[in-house]
Amino acid sequence: MTDRPPSAEVVVRPAIEADFQALVALDWSSAVHHVGLDPEFYRLPDRADVAAFLRRRLADPAREVLVAVADGEVVGMVDVTIAEPPDRGSIVRPIPTADLGISVLDGWRGRGIGGLLMTAAEESARRRGARQVVLDMSSANAGALRFYESLGYAPHGLLLRRRIA
């Protein structure tokens, strides 16, 4: 998944209320994509539940949602959440951390939108005090892994899963 320059001028900006339905469509599109990758883990929620979930996320003061707009259309988003610091008793170093979640509409992938969103997300995280970024992704999403690695991200940790009766 090589990022090529977008064919249209793309502006990355904070999401506004008028973007809400486009954000719901992006979350829905991401769900469809992830169900295709790993239907044993991901599911396609009801669209109304996606909207309610998104409303709760947008109300969280620890989050900033940025959108990529091309040709007057919201074609991508990134959710930048400043994570709670680890408990004082935790062995995890208390490095201020941002957690990112990104989504780009299928027809706009591979056109530089993701790179623009990631650059803006890292700047948002830095501005808000984060010193590192973490991404949670499915190991089945090989294209996303190549994309993130091309930006300098490296795998860290491992989530294991086993079904039990």
C-alpha positions as CSV (number, residue, x, y, z in Angstrom):
1,M,0.0,0.0,0.0
2,T,2.2,2.8,-1.3
3,D,0.9,6.3,-0.6
4,R,0.7,8.3,-3.8
5,P,-0.1,12.0,-3.9
6,P,-3.8,12.6,-3.7
7,S,-5.4,13.6,-7.0
8,A,-7.5,16.2,-5.2
9,E,-6.5,18.9,-2.7
10,V,-6.9,17.4,0.7
11,V,-7.4,19.4,3.9
12,V,-7.0,17.9,7.4
13,R,-8.9,19.7,10.1
14,P,-10.7,19.0,13.4
15,A,-14.1,17.3,12.9
16,I,-17.1,19.5,13.3
17,E,-20.8,18.7,14.0
18,A,-21.6,18.9,10.3
19,D,-19.2,16.0,9.7
20,F,-21.1,13.6,12.0
21,Q,-22.9,11.5,9.4
22,A,-19.7,11.2,7.4
23,L,-17.9,10.0,10.5
24,V,-20.6,7.4,11.0
25,A,-20.1,6.3,7.4
26,L,-16.4,6.1,8.0
27,D,-16.8,4.0,11.1
28,W,-19.3,1.8,9.3
29,S,-16.8,1.4,6.4
30,S,-14.1,0.5,8.8
31,A,-16.3,-2.1,10.4
32,V,-17.1,-3.7,7.0
33,H,-13.4,-3.8,6.2
34,H,-12.5,-5.4,9.5
35,V,-15.2,-8.0,9.3
36,G,-13.8,-9.0,5.9
37,L,-10.3,-9.4,7.5
38,D,-11.4,-11.4,10.6
39,P,-15.1,-12.3,10.9
40,E,-14.3,-14.4,14.0
41,F,-13.3,-11.3,15.9
42,Y,-15.1,-8.4,14.3
43,R,-18.8,-7.8,13.7
44,L,-20.9,-5.3,11.8
45,P,-22.9,-3.4,14.4
46,D,-26.2,-1.7,13.8
47,R,-25.6,1.7,12.2
48,A,-27.6,3.4,15.0
49,D,-25.3,1.8,17.6
50,V,-22.3,3.1,15.6
51,A,-23.7,6.6,15.7
52,A,-24.3,6.4,19.5
53,F,-20.8,5.0,20.0
54,L,-19.3,7.8,18.0
55,R,-21.3,10.4,19.9
56,R,-19.8,9.1,23.2
57,R,-16.3,9.2,21.7
58,L,-16.7,12.7,20.4
59,A,-17.8,13.9,23.9
60,D,-14.6,12.5,25.5
61,P,-12.3,15.5,26.3
62,A,-9.2,13.2,25.9
63,R,-10.0,12.7,22.2
64,E,-9.5,14.8,19.2
65,V,-11.0,13.7,15.9
66,L,-9.5,15.0,12.7
67,V,-10.9,14.6,9.2
68,A,-9.5,14.6,5.8
69,V,-11.6,16.5,3.3
70,A,-11.2,16.1,-0.5
71,D,-13.5,17.4,-3.2
72,G,-15.8,18.7,-0.4
73,E,-16.2,15.2,1.0
74,V,-14.9,13.7,4.3
75,V,-12.8,10.8,3.1
76,G,-10.8,9.9,6.2
77,M,-10.6,10.4,9.9
78,V,-8.2,9.8,12.7
79,D,-9.2,9.6,16.4
80,V,-6.3,10.8,18.7
81,T,-6.8,9.8,22.3
82,I,-4.5,10.8,25.1
83,A,-4.2,7.7,27.2
84,E,-4.5,7.6,31.0
85,P,-1.0,7.3,32.5
86,P,-0.3,3.9,34.0
87,D,-1.0,3.4,37.7
88,R,2.0,4.3,40.0
89,G,2.3,0.6,40.8
90,S,2.5,-0.5,37.2
91,I,5.8,-1.7,35.6
92,V,4.9,0.3,32.5
93,R,7.0,3.5,32.1
94,P,4.8,6.6,32.5
95,I,5.5,7.9,29.0
96,P,2.7,10.3,27.9
97,T,1.0,8.3,25.1
98,A,-1.6,8.9,22.4
99,D,-3.7,6.1,21.0
100,L,-4.7,6.5,17.3
101,G,-7.5,5.0,15.3
102,I,-7.6,5.8,11.6
103,S,-10.1,5.1,8.8
104,V,-10.0,6.1,5.1
105,L,-12.8,5.4,2.7
106,D,-12.1,2.4,0.4
107,G,-12.0,4.4,-2.8
108,W,-9.5,6.9,-1.3
109,R,-6.9,4.4,0.1
110,G,-3.5,4.5,-1.4
111,R,-3.7,8.1,-2.4
112,G,-1.8,9.8,0.5
113,I,-4.8,10.4,2.7
114,G,-3.6,8.1,5.5
115,G,-0.1,9.7,5.5
116,L,-1.6,13.2,5.9
117,L,-3.9,12.0,8.7
118,M,-1.1,10.3,10.5
119,T,1.1,13.4,10.3
120,A,-1.7,15.6,11.6
121,A,-2.5,13.0,14.4
122,E,1.1,12.9,15.5
123,E,1.2,16.7,15.7
124,S,-2.1,16.7,17.7
125,A,-0.6,14.2,20.1
126,R,2.7,16.1,20.4
127,R,0.8,19.4,21.0
128,R,-1.2,17.7,23.8
129,G,1.8,16.4,25.6
130,A,2.2,12.8,24.2
131,R,5.7,11.5,23.6
132,Q,4.7,8.3,21.9
133,V,1.9,6.9,19.8
134,V,0.4,3.4,19.9
135,L,-1.8,1.7,17.3
136,D,-4.1,-1.3,17.9
137,M,-4.6,-3.3,14.7
138,S,-5.5,-6.8,13.5
139,S,-2.6,-9.0,12.5
140,A,-4.8,-9.9,9.5
141,N,-4.5,-6.3,8.2
142,A,-1.2,-6.8,6.2
143,G,-1.8,-3.6,4.2
144,A,-2.2,-1.5,7.2
145,L,0.9,-3.0,8.8
146,R,3.0,-2.2,5.7
147,F,1.6,1.4,5.7
148,Y,2.4,1.9,9.4
149,E,5.9,0.4,9.1
150,S,6.5,2.8,6.1
151,L,5.9,5.6,8.5
152,G,8.4,4.3,11.0
153,Y,6.1,2.3,13.3
154,A,7.2,-1.1,14.6
155,P,5.3,-4.0,16.1
156,H,5.4,-4.0,19.9
157,G,3.7,-6.5,22.1
158,L,1.4,-9.3,21.1
159,L,-2.3,-9.9,21.8
160,L,-3.1,-13.6,21.9
161,R,-6.6,-15.1,21.5
162,R,-8.0,-18.5,22.2
163,R,-11.7,-19.5,22.2
164,I,-12.9,-21.4,25.2
165,A,-16.2,-23.2,25.7
